[in-house]
């Protein structure tokens, strides 16, 4: 099975596909921070840290989620 990037590259009809996914992850991180982290790194240490931060306070969860999304490839 081929992935989207293998078939079309990172640009499809002149549109940066990975840029759109980052925007979607950022919006989801503002609404539900653990979901954005899950989409970026899966279920791992950062996901569980984000759940704890979100339980302690909504804003720390958002900050951590945005940090994970914006610093990881």
Backbone as CSV, one residue per row, in Angstrom:
resi,resn,N_x,N_y,N_z,CA_x,CA_y,CA_z,C_x,C_y,C_z
1,UNK,0.846,-1.177,0.000,0.000,0.000,0.000,0.892,1.241,0.000
2,UNK,0.548,2.203,-0.793,1.316,3.435,-0.879,0.664,4.519,-0.038
3,UNK,1.515,5.335,0.578,0.979,6.467,1.327,0.718,7.630,0.365
4,UNK,0.007,8.620,0.859,-0.317,9.792,0.054,0.958,10.499,-0.397
5,UNK,1.938,10.634,0.533,3.174,11.334,0.181,3.998,10.579,-0.843
6,UNK,3.962,9.245,-0.821,4.694,8.480,-1.812,4.077,8.656,-3.201
7,UNK,2.778,8.771,-3.254,2.109,8.910,-4.543,2.207,10.324,-5.100
8,UNK,2.008,11.317,-4.249,1.907,12.696,-4.736,3.017,13.616,-4.234
9,UNK,3.835,13.177,-3.301,4.841,14.049,-2.705,4.187,14.914,-1.641
10,UNK,4.937,15.872,-1.133,4.366,16.728,-0.093,3.479,17.825,-0.671
11,UNK,3.530,18.024,-1.980,2.677,19.024,-2.611,1.703,18.323,-3.544
12,UNK,0.455,18.694,-3.472,-0.570,18.113,-4.329,-1.360,19.257,-4.920
13,UNK,-1.286,19.419,-6.208,-1.900,20.560,-6.911,-1.401,21.885,-6.353
14,UNK,-0.123,21.949,-6.004,0.480,23.178,-5.518,0.157,23.514,-4.079
15,UNK,-0.473,22.601,-3.355,-0.862,22.852,-1.972,-0.008,21.985,-1.060
16,UNK,0.550,22.574,-0.028,1.376,21.842,0.930,0.471,20.989,1.818
17,UNK,0.546,19.672,1.637,-0.322,18.754,2.372,0.027,18.742,3.853
18,UNK,1.303,18.695,4.193,1.690,18.633,5.603,1.329,19.920,6.336
19,UNK,1.306,21.053,5.631,0.919,22.323,6.259,-0.545,22.286,6.696
20,UNK,-1.395,21.701,5.865,-2.813,21.600,6.218,-3.017,20.683,7.410
21,UNK,-2.257,19.606,7.485,-2.380,18.695,8.621,-1.941,19.378,9.911
22,UNK,-0.894,20.212,9.837,-0.464,20.946,11.029,-1.554,21.895,11.495
23,UNK,-2.218,22.560,10.565,-3.292,23.478,10.933,-4.437,22.714,11.591
24,UNK,-4.774,21.555,11.056,-5.840,20.740,11.642,-5.443,20.283,13.036
25,UNK,-4.184,19.848,13.215,-3.716,19.430,14.538,-3.741,20.579,15.534
26,UNK,-3.379,21.774,15.099,-3.380,22.935,15.996,-4.807,23.258,16.428
27,UNK,-5.746,23.248,15.497,-7.145,23.522,15.852,-7.666,22.467,16.811
28,UNK,-7.376,21.197,16.542,-7.819,20.134,17.440,-7.147,20.241,18.809
29,UNK,-5.899,20.718,18.843,-5.199,20.877,20.116,-5.820,21.965,20.975
30,UNK,-6.368,22.972,20.346,-7.035,24.023,21.110,-8.354,23.511,21.665
31,UNK,-9.048,22.687,20.893,-10.333,22.145,21.349,-10.146,21.010,22.347
32,UNK,-9.233,20.080,22.044,-8.993,18.914,22.893,-7.505,18.558,22.785
33,UNK,-6.688,19.094,23.684,-5.230,18.958,23.570,-4.708,17.529,23.392
34,UNK,-5.198,16.528,24.142,-4.646,15.176,23.932,-4.885,14.626,22.523
35,UNK,-5.950,15.041,21.875,-6.219,14.561,20.515,-5.157,15.061,19.541
36,UNK,-4.767,16.317,19.670,-3.715,16.850,18.804,-2.387,16.144,19.015
37,UNK,-2.056,15.860,20.274,-0.809,15.144,20.569,-0.884,13.718,20.034
38,UNK,-2.026,13.069,20.205,-2.203,11.709,19.690,-2.003,11.666,18.184
39,UNK,-2.551,12.627,17.458,-2.396,12.647,16.004,-0.955,12.907,15.584
40,UNK,-0.194,13.582,16.439,1.195,13.891,16.110,2.139,12.733,16.457
41,UNK,2.029,12.188,17.672,3.015,11.205,18.131,2.423,9.853,18.501
42,UNK,1.115,9.715,18.502,0.496,8.455,18.890,0.405,8.334,20.404
43,UNK,0.102,7.111,20.858,0.002,6.888,22.299,1.389,6.557,22.818
44,UNK,1.953,7.488,23.520,3.292,7.337,24.085,3.417,8.228,25.300
45,UNK,4.639,8.459,25.711,4.891,9.259,26.902,4.316,10.666,26.784
46,UNK,4.513,11.323,25.639,4.022,12.697,25.468,2.502,12.765,25.531
47,UNK,1.832,11.740,25.031,0.372,11.694,25.096,-0.101,11.661,26.548
48,UNK,0.516,10.782,27.355,0.108,10.664,28.760,0.471,11.910,29.559
49,UNK,1.612,12.521,29.259,1.972,13.789,29.914,0.930,14.843,29.587
50,UNK,0.489,14.873,28.331,-0.508,15.861,27.937,-1.841,15.619,28.631
51,UNK,-2.218,14.374,28.809,-3.463,14.090,29.527,-3.370,14.605,30.962
52,UNK,-2.234,14.364,31.624,-2.059,14.863,32.994,-2.095,16.387,33.049
53,UNK,-1.397,17.029,32.117,-1.393,18.493,32.089,-2.785,19.048,31.821
54,UNK,-3.536,18.397,30.965,-4.901,18.845,30.673,-5.803,18.659,31.883
55,UNK,-5.594,17.583,32.637,-6.386,17.382,33.858,-6.039,18.412,34.929
56,UNK,-4.751,18.801,35.004,-4.341,19.812,35.981,-4.844,21.197,35.594
57,UNK,-4.971,21.437,34.314,-5.445,22.728,33.829,-5.490,22.703,32.317
58,UNK,-6.510,23.281,31.773,-6.717,23.244,30.321,-5.591,23.958,29.568
59,UNK,-5.160,25.101,30.079,-4.139,25.904,29.391,-2.783,25.188,29.334
60,UNK,-2.301,24.567,30.426,-1.035,23.825,30.292,-1.105,22.701,29.257
61,UNK,-2.253,22.054,29.140,-2.421,21.022,28.127,-2.323,21.590,26.722
62,UNK,-2.914,22.758,26.508,-2.840,23.409,25.191,-1.409,23.809,24.864
63,UNK,-0.724,24.395,25.829,0.657,24.832,25.599,1.541,23.637,25.246
64,UNK,1.401,22.560,25.994,2.202,21.360,25.723,1.858,20.776,24.351
65,UNK,0.588,20.713,24.018,0.176,20.172,22.714,0.741,21.011,21.569
66,UNK,0.661,22.316,21.681,1.202,23.178,20.637,2.714,23.022,20.522
67,UNK,3.389,22.881,21.674,4.828,22.663,21.659,5.176,21.372,20.916
68,UNK,4.456,20.305,21.201,4.724,19.024,20.551,4.460,19.109,19.051
69,UNK,3.386,19.737,18.659,3.035,19.819,17.235,4.013,20.697,16.456
70,UNK,4.403,21.805,17.044,5.250,22.752,16.314,6.730,22.379,16.314
71,UNK,7.168,21.495,17.227,8.594,21.160,17.272,8.915,19.795,16.685
72,UNK,7.927,18.954,16.432,8.199,17.615,15.906,7.818,17.545,14.437
73,UNK,8.557,16.716,13.709,8.265,16.524,12.276,7.284,15.419,12.071
